[in-house]
Amino acid sequence: MISNPFTDPKWADKTLRLIDRTVGFVRDKTTRPLANLVRAIVFGVILLVAGLLIFIFGLIGLVRAFNELLDVWLTRPTAVWVSYFLLSLLFTSLGALLMRKRHQSSTNSKSK
């Protein structure tokens, strides 16, 4: 505890340590968790944007690769629409497979 400044020569050091402990305690309980939360949100948004860009550029590259591959055997306009058709068939099949594998709610399964 803080003592009388007139009789204790270490009064300034004790007061400074008490203030430092109090400020450190408040900072640990308020500022650090808030800073960690903001940091997690920022990194999450960055990862989301980067993942979306990688996905979009990957689809663009897949379409271009199909166009160039089919361009070897077909004319350019025919290769373009055939590649679009094949990719739509691929993604439609993938979507149908995922829809079939999805989990049904418990209310729908009980009523059947």
C-alpha positions as CSV (number, residue, x, y, z in Angstrom):
1,M,0.0,0.0,0.0
2,I,1.1,3.5,-0.6
3,S,2.7,5.1,2.5
4,N,3.3,8.7,3.7
5,P,5.5,10.6,1.2
6,F,7.1,12.5,4.1
7,T,8.5,9.5,5.9
8,D,9.1,7.0,3.1
9,P,11.9,7.7,0.7
10,K,10.7,5.0,-1.7
11,W,7.2,6.5,-2.0
12,A,7.6,7.6,-5.7
13,D,8.8,4.1,-6.7
14,K,5.9,2.4,-4.9
15,T,3.4,4.8,-6.4
16,L,4.8,4.3,-9.9
17,R,4.7,0.5,-9.6
18,L,1.1,0.7,-8.4
19,I,0.1,2.9,-11.4
20,D,2.0,0.7,-13.8
21,R,0.4,-2.5,-12.5
22,T,-3.1,-0.9,-12.7
23,V,-2.6,0.4,-16.2
24,G,-1.2,-3.0,-17.3
25,F,-4.1,-4.8,-15.8
26,V,-6.6,-2.6,-17.5
27,R,-4.7,-2.8,-20.8
28,D,-4.6,-6.7,-20.6
29,K,-8.4,-6.9,-19.9
30,T,-9.5,-4.3,-22.6
31,T,-7.1,-3.3,-25.3
32,R,-5.4,-6.7,-26.0
33,P,-8.6,-8.7,-26.6
34,L,-10.0,-5.9,-28.8
35,A,-6.8,-5.7,-30.8
36,N,-6.8,-9.4,-31.3
37,L,-10.4,-9.4,-32.5
38,V,-9.8,-6.6,-35.0
39,R,-6.7,-8.4,-36.2
40,A,-8.6,-11.6,-36.7
41,I,-11.4,-9.8,-38.6
42,V,-8.9,-8.0,-40.9
43,F,-6.9,-11.2,-41.7
44,G,-10.2,-13.1,-42.3
45,V,-11.4,-10.5,-44.8
46,I,-8.0,-10.6,-46.5
47,L,-8.1,-14.4,-46.8
48,L,-11.7,-14.3,-48.0
49,V,-10.8,-11.8,-50.8
50,A,-7.7,-13.7,-51.8
51,G,-9.6,-17.0,-51.9
52,L,-12.3,-15.5,-54.0
53,L,-9.7,-14.1,-56.4
54,I,-7.9,-17.4,-56.7
55,F,-11.2,-19.2,-57.4
56,I,-12.2,-16.7,-60.1
57,F,-8.8,-16.7,-61.8
58,G,-8.9,-20.5,-61.7
59,L,-12.2,-20.6,-63.4
60,I,-11.0,-18.1,-66.0
61,G,-7.9,-20.3,-66.6
62,L,-10.0,-23.4,-66.9
63,V,-12.2,-21.8,-69.5
64,R,-9.2,-20.5,-71.5
65,A,-7.5,-23.9,-71.3
66,F,-10.6,-25.7,-72.6
67,N,-10.8,-23.1,-75.4
68,E,-7.2,-23.6,-76.4
69,L,-7.4,-27.4,-76.1
70,L,-10.5,-27.6,-78.3
71,D,-9.1,-25.0,-80.7
72,V,-6.6,-27.7,-81.9
73,W,-9.4,-29.8,-83.4
74,L,-12.3,-27.3,-84.0
75,T,-12.7,-23.8,-85.4
76,R,-12.4,-21.0,-82.8
77,P,-16.2,-20.2,-82.5
78,T,-17.1,-23.9,-82.3
79,A,-14.3,-24.5,-79.7
80,V,-15.7,-21.7,-77.6
81,W,-19.2,-22.9,-77.4
82,V,-18.2,-26.5,-77.0
83,S,-15.9,-25.6,-74.1
84,Y,-18.8,-23.6,-72.5
85,F,-21.1,-26.6,-73.0
86,L,-18.7,-29.1,-71.5
87,L,-17.9,-26.9,-68.5
88,S,-21.6,-26.2,-67.9
89,L,-22.2,-30.0,-68.0
90,L,-19.4,-30.5,-65.5
91,F,-20.6,-27.9,-63.1
92,T,-24.2,-29.0,-63.4
93,S,-23.3,-32.6,-62.6
94,L,-21.1,-31.5,-59.7
95,G,-24.0,-29.3,-58.4
96,A,-26.5,-32.2,-58.7
97,L,-24.1,-34.5,-56.9
98,L,-23.7,-32.1,-54.1
99,M,-27.4,-31.5,-53.8
100,R,-28.0,-35.2,-53.6
101,K,-25.4,-35.5,-50.8
102,R,-26.7,-32.6,-48.7
103,H,-28.1,-33.2,-45.2
104,Q,-31.9,-33.1,-44.9
105,S,-33.4,-31.6,-41.8
106,S,-34.8,-33.9,-39.1
107,T,-38.4,-32.7,-39.7
108,N,-38.4,-33.7,-43.3
109,S,-37.0,-37.2,-42.6
110,K,-39.7,-37.8,-39.9
111,S,-42.6,-36.9,-42.1
112,K,-41.6,-39.4,-44.9
